[in-house]
Amino acid sequence: MTQAKPADIADFLRSIGLDVRTADLSHEECFLPGIRLHRGAVLYDEAALAWPGDLLHEAGHVAVAPPETRSLFTGAADVPGLDMRRLEHAAVAWSYAAALVMGIDPAAVFHEGGYRGRSDGILTTFAAGVYPGANLLEEAGMTATGPRAAALGVAPYPHMIEWLRPK
């Protein structure tokens, strides 16, 4: 596994079609240190970034949202009409899959500084092959699990069919 480097994560996110930009966020209020969502773009300030893996998780919120709502993501505000709890679960599953495809240890995303003290439990659950939130990605057409993956002839989650929600 490689170290989570902000520039590498940003390159991956751009390669899948997300708008990711560096920005001076030293005077901005950010939900997570060094990261801000602005009109669907992921802005990050490497100097203020506490946990590089947070870039994957925050980008996951935008990636798993319906395309017509992505531009509504600004700050930590709720997006009208979206179930933010379901979106959070989907972003957890998405960011786990993204860490794996990038060769980053998932512990860089699910670190001790976040997830309300539940990061160890999340990592243990995923390592055991139980994937909370993968069903939401499957509903959105982004991955497939079990018999559906076999029927489609694709690898099951954590393999992703689409990195951005198509519908």
Backbone as CSV, one residue per row, in Angstrom:
resi,resn,N_x,N_y,N_z,CA_x,CA_y,CA_z,C_x,C_y,C_z
1,MET,0.845,-1.187,0.000,0.000,0.000,0.000,0.887,1.246,0.000
2,THR,0.422,2.245,-0.728,1.179,3.491,-0.808,0.648,4.490,0.204
3,GLN,1.428,5.501,0.456,1.028,6.579,1.348,-0.004,7.449,0.633
4,ALA,-0.963,7.954,1.393,-1.988,8.831,0.819,-1.399,10.219,0.622
5,LYS,-1.153,10.586,-0.638,-0.605,11.908,-0.954,-1.707,12.746,-1.590
6,PRO,-1.911,13.961,-1.088,-2.993,14.795,-1.617,-2.965,14.963,-3.131
7,ALA,-1.801,15.178,-3.714,-1.725,15.393,-5.168,-2.145,14.135,-5.926
8,ASP,-1.758,12.963,-5.432,-2.154,11.714,-6.089,-3.659,11.488,-5.981
9,ILE,-4.204,11.778,-4.809,-5.652,11.642,-4.621,-6.379,12.614,-5.543
10,ALA,-5.911,13.845,-5.609,-6.535,14.847,-6.484,-6.471,14.400,-7.942
11,ASP,-5.343,13.838,-8.358,-5.220,13.340,-9.735,-6.224,12.231,-10.006
12,PHE,-6.381,11.308,-9.069,-7.369,10.234,-9.232,-8.770,10.824,-9.366
13,LEU,-9.111,11.742,-8.484,-10.451,12.332,-8.498,-10.714,13.075,-9.807
14,ARG,-9.717,13.770,-10.297,-9.873,14.447,-11.602,-10.046,13.426,-12.722
15,SER,-9.317,12.313,-12.637,-9.375,11.302,-13.697,-10.750,10.665,-13.819
16,ILE,-11.535,10.692,-12.742,-12.883,10.118,-12.814,-13.935,11.181,-13.111
17,GLY,-13.497,12.436,-13.266,-14.418,13.479,-13.689,-14.845,14.472,-12.630
18,LEU,-14.227,14.430,-11.449,-14.573,15.428,-10.435,-13.704,16.666,-10.586
19,ASP,-14.263,17.788,-10.220,-13.556,19.062,-10.239,-12.826,19.193,-8.902
20,VAL,-11.507,19.143,-8.933,-10.683,19.232,-7.723,-9.653,20.326,-7.947
21,ARG,-9.568,21.251,-6.988,-8.650,22.383,-7.128,-7.950,22.674,-5.815
22,THR,-6.708,23.125,-5.924,-6.033,23.632,-4.734,-6.554,25.034,-4.464
23,ALA,-6.561,25.404,-3.192,-7.061,26.717,-2.805,-6.449,27.106,-1.465
24,ASP,-6.372,28.382,-1.225,-5.955,28.868,0.086,-7.201,28.904,0.964
25,LEU,-7.274,27.960,1.882,-8.436,27.875,2.766,-8.101,28.307,4.185
26,SER,-6.962,28.977,4.351,-6.508,29.355,5.684,-7.471,30.320,6.385
27,HIS,-8.272,31.024,5.620,-9.215,31.973,6.212,-10.661,31.525,6.018
28,GLU,-10.834,30.272,5.611,-12.178,29.741,5.349,-12.599,28.815,6.487
29,GLU,-13.877,28.803,6.765,-14.411,27.828,7.704,-14.627,26.532,6.925
30,CYS,-14.014,25.467,7.421,-14.096,24.179,6.741,-14.635,23.129,7.701
31,PHE,-15.503,22.273,7.203,-16.033,21.173,8.011,-14.901,20.249,8.420
32,LEU,-13.996,19.956,7.491,-12.785,19.190,7.763,-11.597,20.084,7.446
33,PRO,-10.544,20.011,8.262,-9.397,20.893,8.020,-8.835,20.767,6.606
34,GLY,-8.761,21.903,5.908,-8.134,21.953,4.597,-8.974,21.476,3.436
35,ILE,-10.273,21.232,3.657,-11.152,20.758,2.573,-12.455,21.537,2.610
36,ARG,-12.889,21.938,1.445,-14.177,22.627,1.330,-14.816,22.229,0.009
37,LEU,-16.099,21.950,0.055,-16.859,21.717,-1.174,-17.452,23.058,-1.586
38,HIS,-17.349,23.357,-2.868,-17.896,24.616,-3.368,-18.510,24.385,-4.745
39,ARG,-19.838,24.437,-4.781,-20.590,24.224,-6.022,-20.188,22.928,-6.726
40,GLY,-19.987,21.890,-5.923,-19.648,20.577,-6.469,-18.173,20.342,-6.677
41,ALA,-17.362,21.369,-6.532,-15.911,21.211,-6.655,-15.322,20.890,-5.288
42,VAL,-14.260,20.113,-5.296,-13.534,19.807,-4.069,-12.312,20.723,-4.030
43,LEU,-12.312,21.627,-3.065,-11.188,22.532,-2.875,-10.355,22.001,-1.723
44,TYR,-9.022,22.057,-1.878,-8.190,21.616,-0.758,-6.950,22.477,-0.633
45,ASP,-6.543,22.613,0.603,-5.359,23.386,0.969,-4.408,22.403,1.639
46,GLU,-3.390,21.991,0.900,-2.490,20.960,1.399,-1.850,21.353,2.724
47,ALA,-1.556,22.635,2.913,-0.927,23.085,4.152,-1.851,22.927,5.360
48,ALA,-3.142,22.986,5.133,-4.114,22.900,6.227,-4.757,21.518,6.347
49,LEU,-4.461,20.646,5.414,-5.081,19.317,5.363,-4.543,18.447,6.493
50,ALA,-5.411,18.039,7.393,-4.985,17.208,8.528,-4.837,15.741,8.127
51,TRP,-5.743,15.247,7.308,-5.772,13.839,6.905,-6.006,13.772,5.397
52,PRO,-4.992,13.442,4.601,-5.169,13.384,3.144,-6.315,12.475,2.692
53,GLY,-6.560,11.387,3.427,-7.644,10.479,3.060,-9.016,11.116,3.121
54,ASP,-9.135,12.213,3.872,-10.418,12.923,3.922,-10.831,13.440,2.547
55,LEU,-9.848,13.681,1.681,-10.174,14.111,0.311,-11.034,13.066,-0.392
56,LEU,-10.690,11.787,-0.212,-11.478,10.726,-0.858,-12.896,10.701,-0.314
57,HIS,-13.029,10.796,0.998,-14.367,10.714,1.570,-15.239,11.904,1.167
58,GLU,-14.693,13.103,1.252,-15.487,14.278,0.877,-15.842,14.260,-0.607
59,ALA,-14.908,13.848,-1.438,-15.205,13.715,-2.867,-16.274,12.657,-3.093
60,GLY,-16.271,11.638,-2.241,-17.280,10.590,-2.344,-18.692,11.119,-2.227
61,HIS,-18.897,12.125,-1.400,-20.235,12.723,-1.274,-20.712,13.266,-2.609
62,VAL,-19.825,13.926,-3.307,-20.180,14.501,-4.604,-20.364,13.389,-5.637
63,ALA,-19.471,12.406,-5.630,-19.504,11.327,-6.627,-20.766,10.472,-6.542
64,VAL,-21.278,10.257,-5.332,-22.435,9.372,-5.171,-23.767,10.115,-5.260
65,ALA,-23.716,11.429,-5.341,-24.937,12.224,-5.452,-25.474,12.172,-6.880
66,PRO,-26.786,12.278,-7.039,-27.336,12.362,-8.398,-26.684,13.515,-9.156
67,PRO,-26.385,13.319,-10.438,-25.667,14.343,-11.210,-26.273,15.733,-11.126
68,GLU,-27.592,15.826,-11.121,-28.243,17.134,-11.114,-28.098,17.858,-9.774
69,THR,-27.618,17.177,-8.738,-27.460,17.821,-7.431,-26.007,18.135,-7.078
70,ARG,-25.060,17.652,-7.850,-23.639,17.814,-7.486,-23.240,19.274,-7.305
71,SER,-23.747,20.144,-8.149,-23.353,21.559,-8.058,-23.938,22.248,-6.825
72,LEU,-24.819,21.562,-6.102,-25.425,22.145,-4.907,-24.568,21.939,-3.656
73,PHE,-23.510,21.139,-3.776,-22.662,20.871,-2.616,-21.727,22.049,-2.367
74,THR,-21.985,22.758,-1.279,-21.149,23.876,-0.861,-21.062,23.841,0.654
75,GLY,-19.837,23.881,1.175,-19.648,23.835,2.622,-20.145,22.520,3.181
76,ALA,-20.690,22.575,4.376,-21.198,21.365,5.026,-22.719,21.341,5.013
77,ALA,-23.319,22.189,4.194,-24.771,22.318,4.178,-25.443,21.084,3.589
78,ASP,-26.629,20.818,4.089,-27.441,19.760,3.514,-27.915,20.190,2.136
79,VAL,-28.125,19.211,1.288,-28.643,19.488,-0.044,-30.131,19.140,-0.030
80,PRO,-30.989,20.126,-0.299,-32.423,19.883,-0.275,-32.809,18.723,-1.196
81,GLY,-33.671,17.858,-0.675,-34.162,16.736,-1.469,-33.306,15.487,-1.396
82,LEU,-32.140,15.559,-0.742,-31.290,14.375,-0.619,-31.307,13.872,0.818
83,ASP,-31.333,12.571,0.962,-31.210,11.945,2.283,-29.722,11.903,2.609
84,MET,-29.267,12.851,3.394,-27.839,12.991,3.659,-27.272,11.810,4.446
85,ARG,-28.112,11.139,5.227,-27.650,9.954,5.957,-27.314,8.832,4.982
86,ARG,-28.181,8.599,4.018,-27.899,7.579,2.997,-26.685,7.970,2.158
87,LEU,-26.594,9.245,1.848,-25.455,9.729,1.073,-24.147,9.497,1.827
88,GLU,-24.166,9.695,3.133,-22.979,9.457,3.960,-22.571,7.984,3.910
89,HIS,-23.538,7.084,4.041,-23.228,5.648,3.978,-22.649,5.265,2.617
90,ALA,-23.215,5.824,1.568,-22.701,5.541,0.226,-21.287,6.102,0.064
91,ALA,-21.021,7.287,0.619,-19.688,7.897,0.522,-18.649,7.069,1.274
92,VAL,-19.049,6.441,2.373,-18.132,5.566,3.112,-17.732,4.388,2.230
93,ALA,-18.719,3.727,1.627,-18.422,2.581,0.758,-17.615,3.020,-0.465
94,TRP,-17.961,4.168,-1.029,-17.253,4.681,-2.207,-15.795,4.961,-1.874
95,SER,-15.551,5.629,-0.740,-14.178,5.999,-0.400,-13.335,4.782,-0.040
96,TYR,-13.963,3.743,0.489,-13.233,2.496,0.749,-12.772,1.892,-0.582
97,ALA,-13.684,1.806,-1.538,-13.341,1.254,-2.858,-12.277,2.120,-3.541
98,ALA,-12.386,3.424,-3.409,-11.409,4.329,-4.026,-10.019,4.137,-3.416
99,ALA,-9.961,3.987,-2.100,-8.666,3.756,-1.449,-8.035,2.473,-1.985
100,LEU,-8.828,1.425,-2.115,-8.286,0.150,-2.603,-7.771,0.269,-4.029
101,VAL,-8.535,0.895,-4.908,-8.108,0.993,-6.306,-6.853,1.854,-6.438
102,MET,-6.690,2.799,-5.534,-5.492,3.643,-5.553,-4.302,2.983,-4.864
103,GLY,-4.545,1.874,-4.162,-3.478,1.215,-3.430,-3.142,1.901,-2.117
104,ILE,-4.093,2.646,-1.590,-3.922,3.358,-0.319,-4.533,2.510,0.789
105,ASP,-3.862,2.431,1.908,-4.407,1.740,3.071,-5.713,2.427,3.470
106,PRO,-6.821,1.690,3.565,-8.086,2.305,3.968,-8.007,3.045,5.304
107,ALA,-7.034,2.697,6.134,-6.869,3.410,7.404,-6.494,4.875,7.188
108,ALA,-5.999,5.222,6.006,-5.718,6.628,5.698,-7.018,7.404,5.513
109,VAL,-8.078,6.713,5.117,-9.396,7.344,4.974,-10.146,7.257,6.302
110,PHE,-10.167,6.071,6.876,-10.895,5.829,8.131,-9.912,5.910,9.290
111,HIS,-9.459,7.105,9.570,-8.399,7.375,10.535,-8.984,7.662,11.916
112,GLU,-8.111,7.640,12.901,-8.534,7.843,14.289,-9.060,9.248,14.557
113,GLY,-8.811,10.173,13.663,-9.271,11.540,13.865,-10.686,11.801,13.368
114,GLY,-11.340,10.792,12.838,-12.675,11.014,12.283,-13.649,9.906,12.618
115,TYR,-14.815,9.995,12.043,-15.841,8.961,12.143,-16.317,8.732,13.574
116,ARG,-16.263,9.780,14.365,-16.791,9.769,15.737,-16.298,8.573,16.549
117,GLY,-15.020,8.265,16.389,-14.415,7.177,17.140,-14.742,5.788,16.629
118,ARG,-15.374,5.706,15.460,-15.800,4.407,14.926,-14.927,3.902,13.786
119,SER,-13.795,4.544,13.550,-12.973,4.155,12.396,-12.485,2.716,12.492
120,ASP,-12.071,2.264,13.687,-11.619,0.873,13.827,-12.736,-0.100,13.484
121,GLY,-13.942,0.192,13.931,-15.082,-0.665,13.626,-15.391,-0.710,12.138
122,ILE,-15.287,0.440,11.475,-15.517,0.493,10.027,-14.476,-0.358,9.309
123,LEU,-13.216,-0.187,9.680,-12.143,-0.954,9.040,-12.308,-2.450,9.275
124,THR,-12.671,-2.844,10.484,-12.868,-4.259,10.802,-14.029,-4.831,10.000
125,THR,-15.098,-4.076,9.902,-16.284,-4.526,9.154,-15.950,-4.741,7.684
126,PHE,-15.296,-3.770,7.065,-14.925,-3.893,5.656,-13.916,-5.020,5.449
127,ALA,-12.944,-5.157,6.352,-11.947,-6.228,6.226,-12.589,-7.600,6.325
128,ALA,-13.724,-7.691,7.023,-14.438,-8.963,7.157,-15.316,-9.263,5.942
129,GLY,-15.336,-8.365,4.975,-16.134,-8.576,3.773,-17.579,-8.148,3.910
130,VAL,-17.865,-7.375,4.928,-19.198,-6.792,5.112,-19.074,-5.333,4.689
131,TYR,-19.894,-4.924,3.719,-19.705,-3.627,3.083,-20.913,-2.703,3.250
132,PRO,-21.030,-2.055,4.412,-22.135,-1.111,4.589,-22.088,-0.016,3.524
133,GLY,-23.208,0.263,2.941,-23.300,1.304,1.921,-23.130,0.803,0.506
134,ALA,-22.585,-0.399,0.324,-22.409,-0.936,-1.033,-23.761,-1.128,-1.715
135,ASN,-24.795,-1.454,-0.942,-26.130,-1.613,-1.529,-26.623,-0.307,-2.148
136,LEU,-26.246,0.821,-1.553,-26.653,2.118,-2.093,-25.915,2.421,-3.390
137,LEU,-24.644,2.030,-3.449,-23.892,2.189,-4.691,-24.470,1.288,-5.779
138,GLU,-24.904,0.106,-5.390,-25.508,-0.809,-6.364,-26.831,-0.246,-6.880
139,GLU,-27.653,0.283,-5.993,-28.921,0.906,-6.406,-28.691,2.024,-7.413
140,ALA,-27.581,2.731,-7.262,-27.257,3.865,-8.140,-26.571,3.426,-9.432
141,GLY,-26.322,2.122,-9.601,-25.686,1.634,-10.819,-24.175,1.799,-10.836
142,MET,-23.580,1.949,-9.658,-22.141,2.209,-9.581,-21.303,0.957,-9.327
143,THR,-21.919,-0.084,-8.806,-21.242,-1.340,-8.511,-22.272,-2.452,-8.569
144,ALA,-21.817,-3.663,-8.370,-22.715,-4.808,-8.296,-22.193,-5.749,-7.215
145,THR,-23.105,-6.475,-6.607,-22.734,-7.420,-5.572,-23.344,-8.781,-5.872
146,GLY,-22.770,-9.816,-5.279,-23.322,-11.161,-5.334,-23.768,-11.617,-6.709
147,PRO,-24.989,-12.190,-6.763,-25.499,-12.742,-8.025,-25.606,-11.710,-9.156
148,ARG,-25.889,-10.472,-8.809,-25.995,-9.431,-9.854,-24.640,-9.216,-10.520
149,ALA,-23.573,-9.204,-9.739,-22.234,-9.045,-10.312,-21.929,-10.218,-11.241
150,ALA,-22.266,-11.419,-10.805,-22.034,-12.609,-11.635,-22.844,-12.526,-12.922
151,ALA,-24.097,-12.102,-12.822,-24.955,-12.005,-14.006,-24.428,-10.967,-14.999
152,LEU,-23.845,-9.902,-14.471,-23.285,-8.859,-15.336,-21.892,-9.203,-15.840
153,GLY,-21.289,-10.221,-15.235,-19.935,-10.609,-15.630,-18.880,-9.615,-15.165
154,VAL,-19.131,-8.974,-14.013,-18.168,-8.025,-13.456,-17.749,-8.487,-12.065
155,ALA,-16.608,-8.020,-11.650,-16.162,-8.296,-10.287,-17.112,-7.593,-9.318
156,PRO,-17.376,-8.204,-8.172,-18.273,-7.572,-7.206,-17.591,-6.441,-6.456
157,TYR,-18.407,-5.627,-5.783,-17.867,-4.596,-4.909,-16.805,-5.246,-4.026
158,PRO,-15.645,-4.590,-3.844,-15.348,-3.174,-3.989,-14.968,-2.717,-5.391
159,HIS,-15.074,-3.600,-6.377,-14.892,-3.153,-7.768,-16.033,-2.201,-8.106
160,MET,-15.715,-1.112,-8.789,-16.727,-0.139,-9.188,-16.926,-0.200,-10.698
161,ILE,-18.178,-0.188,-11.105,-18.532,-0.119,-12.524,-18.463,1.330,-12.991
162,GLU,-18.940,2.221,-12.157,-18.931,3.671,-12.420,-18.430,4.372,-11.167
163,TRP,-17.546,5.332,-11.329,-17.069,6.106,-10.183,-17.967,7.308,-9.885
164,LEU,-18.697,7.779,-10.876,-19.655,8.865,-10.680,-21.052,8.304,-10.904
165,ARG,-21.949,8.638,-10.006,-23.307,8.143,-10.133,-23.903,8.594,-11.459
166,PRO,-24.358,7.633,-12.273,-24.874,7.993,-13.597,-26.304,8.515,-13.592
167,LYS,-27.067,8.217,-12.572,-28.482,8.623,-12.557,-28.918,9.104,-11.188
